[in-house]
Amino acid sequence: MTTFNNISQTIDLSRSFFNKREKKIIEALKDVNLQITKGQILGILGRNGAGKTTLIRILTTLLLPTSGKAFVLGFDVEKEFNKIRSKINLVSGGENPGYGILTVRENLFFFSQLYGLNLREAKRKIDFYIKEFGLKERAESLLNTLSTGEKQRLQLMRGLINDPEVLFLDEPTVGLDVESARFIRNYVKEWVKEGNRTVILTTHYLSEVEELCKYIAIIDKGKILALDTPMGLKAMVQEDIVYEIEVSYSGDLDLNEIRGVRLIEKRFLDGKIYIKFSLREENLISNVLSYINEKGEKILFLRRKEPSLEEAFIKIVGRRTSKGIFSGSLLMSFFPFLE
């Protein structure tokens, strides 16, 4: 066991595959350096084929790296995988959560025994999760009779049965209805908060990762391009300081009269005016407010316009540097090996 202050760490982690059809080597991961601390939900965002699932499979000891190192809970995924597996769990969206010929209760009992739970503890946990997940009336139903949402709830119950220190969620809400997806998101948030646990989440849903994750890593073509908070990622790509304002309108307002202010959009609506404008410097907003007050107009609302996470993702993936890394405010603190 190697001592780290992190739940998980990778050092120059790489994984290659040989593509028989194209007869060439595909690099799924390239020198990934990542540190994940306890008690957080880390989101991993990337397009299809970006390397998300390959990274998860290595960290869950299902796939060996080609080169580099990966540690989970201080244990080497190659040499000490048996010490890792009992302390983690993996939930994949869209996959069957068990065996169709077994009931909900029987499936949970089967997986509890794989993790070595004694009979009393297994029964207690199974009863608890069946009630907690609203499947009491379906406890004796065969798995293959469950709806998609019910199956995914069972999948998460299976993932929690061993009370893992690290839970890996690979597209956990894919294909689910709004209610089922919301239930799973809310449960995961509370589970992490109550037990100071750690979740590593991959998803295509930007709203989901923004709601759940304290930090987000963006991966593309096997490389980590950025790691920061959702707000930090947006700040990376914000080129202009943009504000939106709505004021009561009885005269003429021309923000272009103010030095360092550029009008982007102006619309008139029922005695009000909506204005979108950019500033050369943040402190110029006070000049804008003074100008409007001097004109005798009433400010109805004012807000700073930030890029969406989707816009940030697209720009970061499209603006890779020659090294393949997009530096953010927290990047080096999470990736000291890049320094």
MARPA-919187 format. One line per field, with one value per residue (C-alpha): residue number from 0; residue in one letter; y, x, z. Coordinates in steps of 0.001 Angstrom, whole numbers, plus 524288, in hexadecimal, padded with zeros to 5 digits. Example, Ala and Ser with C-alpha at 12.3 -4.5 7.8 and 13.67 -1.06 7.14 Angstrom:
i	(0 1)
aa	(A S)
y	(7EE6C 7FBDC)
x	(8300C 83566)
z	(81E78 81BE4)
//
This chain:
i	(0 1 2 3 4 5 6 7 8 9 10 11 12 13 14 15 16 17 18 19 20 21 22 23 24 25 26 27 28 29 30 31 32 33 34 35 36 37 38 39 40 41 42 43 44 45 46 47 48 49 50 51 52 53 54 55 56 57 58 59 60 61 62 63 64 65 66 67 68 69 70 71 72 73 74 75 76 77 78 79 80 81 82 83 84 85 86 87 88 89 90 91 92 93 94 95 96 97 98 99 100 101 102 103 104 105 106 107 108 109 110 111 112 113 114 115 116 117 118 119 120 121 122 123 124 125 126 127 128 129 130 131 132 133 134 135 136 137 138 139 140 141 142 143 144 145 146 147 148 149 150 151 152 153 154 155 156 157 158 159 160 161 162 163 164 165 166 167 168 169 170 171 172 173 174 175 176 177 178 179 180 181 182 183 184 185 186 187 188 189 190 191 192 193 194 195 196 197 198 199 200 201 202 203 204 205 206 207 208 209 210 211 212 213 214 215 216 217 218 219 220 221 222 223 224 225 226 227 228 229 230 231 232 233 234 235 236 237 238 239 240 241 242 243 244 245 246 247 248 249 250 251 252 253 254 255 256 257 258 259 260 261 262 263 264 265 266 267 268 269 270 271 272 273 274 275 276 277 278 279 280 281 282 283 284 285 286 287 288 289 290 291 292 293 294 295 296 297 298 299 300 301 302 303 304 305 306 307 308 309 310 311 312 313 314 315 316 317 318 319 320 321 322 323 324 325 326 327 328 329 330 331 332 333 334 335 336 337 338)
aa	(M T T F N N I S Q T I D L S R S F F N K R E K K I I E A L K D V N L Q I T K G Q I L G I L G R N G A G K T T L I R I L T T L L L P T S G K A F V L G F D V E K E F N K I R S K I N L V S G G E N P G Y G I L T V R E N L F F F S Q L Y G L N L R E A K R K I D F Y I K E F G L K E R A E S L L N T L S T G E K Q R L Q L M R G L I N D P E V L F L D E P T V G L D V E S A R F I R N Y V K E W V K E G N R T V I L T T H Y L S E V E E L C K Y I A I I D K G K I L A L D T P M G L K A M V Q E D I V Y E I E V S Y S G D L D L N E I R G V R L I E K R F L D G K I Y I K F S L R E E N L I S N V L S Y I N E K G E K I L F L R R K E P S L E E A F I K I V G R R T S K G I F S G S L L M S F F P F L E)
y	(80000 80D92 818CB 82409 82EAA 82C16 82239 81FBC 823E4 82140 823CF 824A3 81AC0 815C3 80B22 806C0 7FD35 7F6D8 7F95F 7ED25 7F324 7FF1C 7F7BC 8027D 80579 80E1F 815EC 81648 81D2F 82549 828D2 82BBF 831FC 8332A 8346C 8327E 83684 830B8 83545 83AD3 83778 838CB 8398A 834C7 83AC6 836AA 83321 8250A 81E87 82913 81F3D 82099 81256 80D98 815E7 810B9 802AC 80433 80A9A 7FFB0 7F54D 7F01F 7F42C 7F510 8012C 80044 8092F 81250 81025 810C1 80FF9 80EE6 8107E 80FA7 8025C 7FFB0 7FB86 7F1CD 7EB94 7ED56 7EC57 7E28D 7ECC6 7F6C2 7EF1E 7ED46 7FBF1 8012F 7FEF4 8021D 805B8 8067D 80C2D 8042D 7F734 7EC35 7ED43 7DEA0 7D219 7D25B 7C598 7CADD 7D451 7E1AE 7DC4F 7D043 7D878 7E13F 7D578 7CF50 7DB6F 7DD2C 7CFAA 7D2E7 7DDAF 7D49C 7DAA1 7D1DE 7CDBE 7D70B 7E2DF 7DF1B 7DE21 7EB21 7F239 7EBEE 7EF89 7FD53 7FFDA 7F9AA 80303 80E99 80D04 80B29 7FD24 7F683 7F237 7ED0E 7E5FB 7D887 7DBD2 7D5E6 7DF41 7DD79 7E2CE 7EFD0 7FCAB 8039E 80D0D 80209 7FA8B 8064B 80821 7F9E4 7FC60 80741 7FEF8 7F45A 7FE94 802DB 7F565 7F490 802BE 8062E 8108E 81436 812CA 81375 817BF 815D5 81CAC 8192A 82033 81D19 81A41 81D3A 8256D 83282 82D84 8219F 829A1 833E6 82973 8239E 830DF 834F0 82809 82880 83671 832CD 8261E 82D60 83826 82F1E 8261A 82EE3 82556 826EC 8256F 825A6 82871 827BC 82D3B 833E6 83C43 84979 84DBF 84175 84370 851D4 84E73 8437C 8463E 84F09 84D10 84917 84312 84484 8399E 838FC 82F75 82910 83580 83D6E 84B2B 85225 84FE8 85A5F 85DE2 8602A 86EC1 86DD6 866CF 8716D 87BF3 87593 87831 88519 88EDC 89A7A 89FD1 89FA4 8A4F0 8A4F3 8AFCE 8B380 8C152 8C919 8D157 8DF1F 8E51B 8E19B 8D8FD 8D721 8CF5D 8D167 8DF01 8D8DE 8D675 8C810 8C36F 8BCB5 8BACA 8ACF4 8ACCE 8B5DF 8B258 8BA5D 8B340 8B9B1 8C600 8BEDA 8BD11 8B111 8B3CE 8AA72 8B06D 8AD2B 8B401 8B5A5 8B514 8B00A 8BCE4 8C3F3 8BE75 8C99B 8D361 8CC93 8CD10 8DB6C 8DE96 8D805 8DED3 8EBF6 8E985 8E7A2 8D988 8CEB5 8C234 8B652 8ABB8 8AA14 89DD7 899B2 89093 884B7 87A4B 86DB9 86146 85C6C 86841 86662 857F4 85AB5 86584 85DD8 851CC 85A72 86292 85887 85D8B 856EC 84EC1 84B14 851E0 85D88 86433 86842 86EA2 861A2 8597D 8590C 8569F 84A71 846CC 849B2 840A1 84A4B 854B5)
x	(80000 804DD 8011E 7F9FF 7F12C 7E802 7DD42 7E290 7EE84 7F3EF 801CD 80493 7F9B3 7F86F 7F0BB 7F1BA 7E9D6 7ECD7 7E21D 7E1B0 7D8D0 7E169 7EDD0 7F2F5 7F4D7 7EA86 7EEB6 7E2B6 7E9E7 7F64B 7FE5A 7F2C7 7F695 7EB38 7E915 7DBC5 7D978 7CFE9 7C1FB 7BF2C 7B838 7C193 7BB73 7C295 7BD69 7C10E 7BBBF 7B995 7C6CC 7CD9C 7D2DD 7C901 7C527 7D323 7D770 7CC3E 7CF36 7DD6A 7D9EE 7D028 7DA8C 7D34C 7DDE6 7EC9F 7F3ED 7FDE0 8070D 806F3 80116 7F39F 7F072 7E349 7E2B5 7F186 7F1CE 7F800 7ED71 7F6C5 7FD35 7F32D 7E621 7E0C0 7E202 7DAA1 7CEE2 7C835 7C901 7C361 7B7C1 7B3CD 7A664 7A4B6 7989C 7914D 796CF 78F0B 7906B 7902D 78989 77C23 777A7 77A43 771BA 7760C 778B6 77FC7 7889A 78C73 78F18 79789 7A015 7A0C1 7A6CF 7B0D8 7B55D 7B58D 7AA93 7A591 7975C 7923B 79931 79523 786C3 78757 78D56 78453 7782B 77D57 78056 773D0 76C21 77526 77424 7657F 765C5 75EE5 7537B 75CED 76628 76146 75FFD 76937 77377 76F04 76189 766C9 765EC 7724E 77192 76F96 77B0D 783E3 77F9B 78315 79017 7933A 78E9F 797EC 7A2C3 7A05D 79EAD 7ACE2 7AD27 7B86E 7C26D 7C2BB 7B713 7B932 7AD4F 7AE3D 7A2B9 79994 78D7A 78E97 7814D 779C1 76D82 76E8E 7693E 77235 77E22 77B19 77970 786C4 78D90 78794 78ACD 798F4 79A80 7953A 79D06 7A9D2 7A669 7A258 7AE11 7B8F0 7B9B7 7BF41 7B8B4 7BF08 7B4B4 7B4F8 7A971 7A545 79B57 7A177 79679 7988E 7A719 7A511 79AFB 7A2AC 7B111 7BA14 7C4B3 7C40A 7CEC4 7CDAB 7D3EA 7D5DD 7DD8C 7E2DC 7E82E 7E332 7E172 7DC5D 7D82F 7D120 7C440 7B8D4 7BA6C 7C90A 7C733 7BDF1 7C781 7D234 7CAEC 7C45E 7CAAF 7C1EB 7BBB0 7AD6B 7A1A6 79315 78A8F 77C3F 777C2 76B36 76BF4 7675C 772B8 77EC9 789A0 7962A 7A02C 7AA0E 7ABA7 7B2C4 7C11B 7C4C5 7B6B3 7B1F3 7A390 7A06A 7918C 7862F 777BB 76BAB 760BE 7544C 75A4E 766CF 773C5 77C7D 78AE2 79639 7A3C4 7B20F 7BC21 7CA8E 7CC9C 7C3F1 7C3FC 7BD88 7B06B 7AF89 7B08C 7A546 79CA6 79FD8 79CB8 78F64 78C27 79006 78676 77BC5 77902 775AC 77DB9 774C2 77F13 78D9A 795AA 7A2D5 7A1FA 7AAC6 7AD8A 7A5ED 7AD1F 7A9F8 7B0A4 7BC4D 7BD61 7BCE3 7C6FF 7D04F 7CFB7 7D17B 7DC94 7E6C6 7F49E 7FFF7 801BB 7F36D 7F125 7E870 7ED49 7E321 7E39D 7E40B 7EAD8 7F880 7F3B4 7ECD2 7F750 8046B 80B2A 80891 8110B)
z	(80000 7FC57 8055B 7FEA7 803DC 7F880 7F636 7E8A6 7E106 7D381 7CF10 7C076 7BE55 7B065 7A9AA 79B80 79368 78663 77C79 7740B 769DB 767A6 76B44 77407 78262 788C4 794AD 79D6A 7A893 7A786 7B381 7BC52 7C950 7D29A 7E13D 7E779 7F58E 7FF4E 80125 7F3C6 7E72B 7DBCC 7CE5A 7C24D 7B5C8 7A814 79AE8 796C6 795B2 79DAF 7A79B 7B2C5 7B3A9 7B1C4 7BD5B 7C5C3 7C20B 7C618 7D315 7D5EF 7D2FD 7C712 7BD7F 7BEAD 7BA44 7AF59 7B6E0 7C27D 7CFE6 7D613 7E487 7EB42 7FA1A 7F9EA 7F32D 7E5EE 7DC32 7D5DB 7E19B 7EC6E 7E55D 7EF35 7F9FC 7F1D4 7ED08 7FA2B 7FCE1 7F01E 7E753 7D970 7D43A 7C583 7BF45 7B546 7BA06 7C018 7CEF5 7D130 7CCF0 7C6B6 7CCEC 7DAA1 7E22B 7E6C5 7F457 7EF3A 7E67D 7F1BB 7FA5F 7EFBF 7EE9F 7FD5A 7FE54 7F3DF 7FD07 808C7 810DF 81BB8 81AD8 82535 81F6B 8119E 81583 81CB6 81127 80734 80F04 810CF 80287 7FD7F 8060D 80390 7F4C4 7F490 7EFAC 7FB18 7F29D 7E854 7F196 7ED96 7DF23 7D53A 7D00A 7C1FA 7C57A 7CA7A 7C322 7BE9D 7CA11 7D3DC 7CE2B 7CF95 7DDAD 7E002 7D942 7E2D5 7EE60 7E9EE 7E943 7F741 7FD5C 801E3 806BB 7FD99 800D8 7F27B 7E96F 7DAC0 7D2F6 7C44D 7BDAE 7C90A 7C3CF 7B55F 7AF5C 7BBE6 7BD42 7C43D 7D13B 7D1F1 7CE12 7D85E 7E2D9 7DFD1 7DF94 7EC87 7F2FD 7EEA2 7F3C2 8012A 801B0 7FF62 80906 8141B 813BB 80E66 80327 7F583 7E850 7DAED 7D0B2 7C1EC 7BA86 7ADF5 7B532 7B7E9 7C0E4 7C8EE 7CABD 7CDE0 7D849 7DEB2 7DD44 7E4EE 7DAC4 7CC89 7C43A 7B584 7ADAF 79F06 796AF 7A2ED 7A922 7B494 7AF39 7BB48 7C935 7D0EC 7D738 7CDEA 7D028 7CDEF 7C0F6 7BC72 7C097 7B872 7ABD3 7AEEC 7A5D3 7A8FB 7B545 7B153 7B8B7 7B647 7BB91 7BAD1 7BDDC 7BD43 7B0F6 7AEC4 7A756 79F92 7A4E4 79D34 7A4DF 79A04 79FA9 7AB2F 7A8E1 7A9AD 7A7AA 79B45 7983D 793C8 7933D 7962F 7962D 7999F 7A0E6 7A65F 7AC00 7AFC0 7A915 7A96C 7A731 7A5D6 7A639 7A886 7B0F8 7AEC0 7BD7A 7C87B 7D023 7C4B9 7C905 7D2EE 7C7B8 7C0C2 7CCDA 7CF2C 7C100 7C1E5 7CEBB 7C901 7BDE9 7C813 7C48B 7CE41 7CDEA 7CE49 7CE0F 7CBB3 7CA45 7C545 7B9A1 7BAA4 7B071 7B250 7B5E1 7A833 7A23A 7AB34 7A79E 79904 799D2 7A274 799D9 78DDD 79390 79736 79861 791BF 79E19 79E7B 7AB74 7AE39 7BA82 7C47D 7D1B9 7D8DD 7CE84 7D437 7E205 7DD32 7D336 7D9CC 7D03E 7C534 7CB58)
//
